[in-house]
Amino acid sequence: MPVSYDIDLAAGHVLVDLSGPVSAAEILDYYSTLAADPTVCPSLSVLADCRQVTSVPSFLELYSIATAKGRLPPIFGHVVPRCS
């Protein structure tokens, strides 16, 4: 899978791993999956490892991703105490 993630509550972050050719649909699916994950809380920071990505969506696709992401519920925002 080109986009996967692991939530480390103890460390306070989400590690996103991207590899190979990454499509706009895969990025949108990742955002939707992450938004629905009950483990996610606003205090988590996000670290994305893109070192293994071989191709990315076009500029217009990236623009549509940013627009679609803006319509999702906020996942990460201001800093709050860590999840318990």
Legacy VTK file of the C-alpha trace (Angstrom):
# vtk DataFile Version 3.0
C-alpha trace
ASCII
DATASET POLYDATA
POINTS 84 float
0.000 0.000 0.000
1.537 3.328 -1.035
0.170 5.276 1.966
0.046 3.777 5.447
0.259 5.179 8.941
0.996 4.171 12.503
-0.223 6.055 15.560
2.166 6.186 18.501
0.225 7.733 21.381
3.170 7.410 23.780
5.381 9.441 21.443
2.496 11.745 20.511
2.687 11.360 16.760
1.320 9.770 13.623
4.012 8.334 11.349
2.846 8.307 7.742
4.785 6.128 5.313
4.477 6.809 1.588
6.182 4.650 -1.036
6.155 3.953 -4.742
3.815 5.812 -7.065
1.270 7.665 -4.916
-2.066 8.596 -6.504
-4.525 11.306 -5.539
-7.118 8.644 -4.710
-4.717 6.939 -2.288
-3.986 10.197 -0.493
-7.696 11.011 -0.203
-8.359 7.493 1.093
-5.617 7.975 3.705
-7.185 11.266 4.887
-10.628 9.665 5.162
-9.280 6.625 7.004
-7.287 8.783 9.410
-10.269 11.062 10.051
-12.372 8.019 10.968
-9.720 6.438 13.219
-10.932 6.657 16.839
-7.329 6.688 18.093
-6.565 10.062 16.489
-6.642 13.165 18.679
-5.722 16.792 17.979
-2.591 16.725 20.137
-0.796 14.333 17.786
1.836 15.659 15.426
2.332 14.147 11.986
5.613 12.958 10.522
5.506 11.859 6.868
8.288 9.738 5.379
8.263 10.344 1.613
11.753 9.055 0.858
10.463 6.030 -1.073
7.932 7.905 -3.241
8.628 7.448 -6.954
5.876 9.658 -8.402
3.270 12.074 -7.073
-0.069 13.417 -8.320
-0.091 16.348 -10.746
-0.433 19.925 -9.527
-4.160 19.950 -10.343
-4.656 16.672 -8.463
-2.755 18.067 -5.478
-4.998 21.123 -5.562
-8.092 18.883 -5.523
-6.607 16.916 -2.612
-6.055 20.123 -0.629
-9.598 21.265 -1.396
-11.094 17.902 -0.398
-8.990 17.776 2.782
-10.354 21.176 3.737
-13.871 19.693 3.709
-12.941 16.905 6.146
-13.402 17.414 9.884
-10.253 18.891 11.428
-8.023 16.051 12.592
-5.097 17.992 13.946
-5.373 21.482 15.295
-4.206 23.383 18.304
-2.069 21.698 20.908
-4.028 20.034 23.691
-2.990 17.536 26.360
-2.073 14.098 25.056
-4.781 11.474 24.643
-5.239 9.231 27.627
LINES 1 85
84 0 1 2 3 4 5 6 7 8 9 10 11 12 13 14 15 16 17 18 19 20 21 22 23 24 25 26 27 28 29 30 31 32 33 34 35 36 37 38 39 40 41 42 43 44 45 46 47 48 49 50 51 52 53 54 55 56 57 58 59 60 61 62 63 64 65 66 67 68 69 70 71 72 73 74 75 76 77 78 79 80 81 82 83
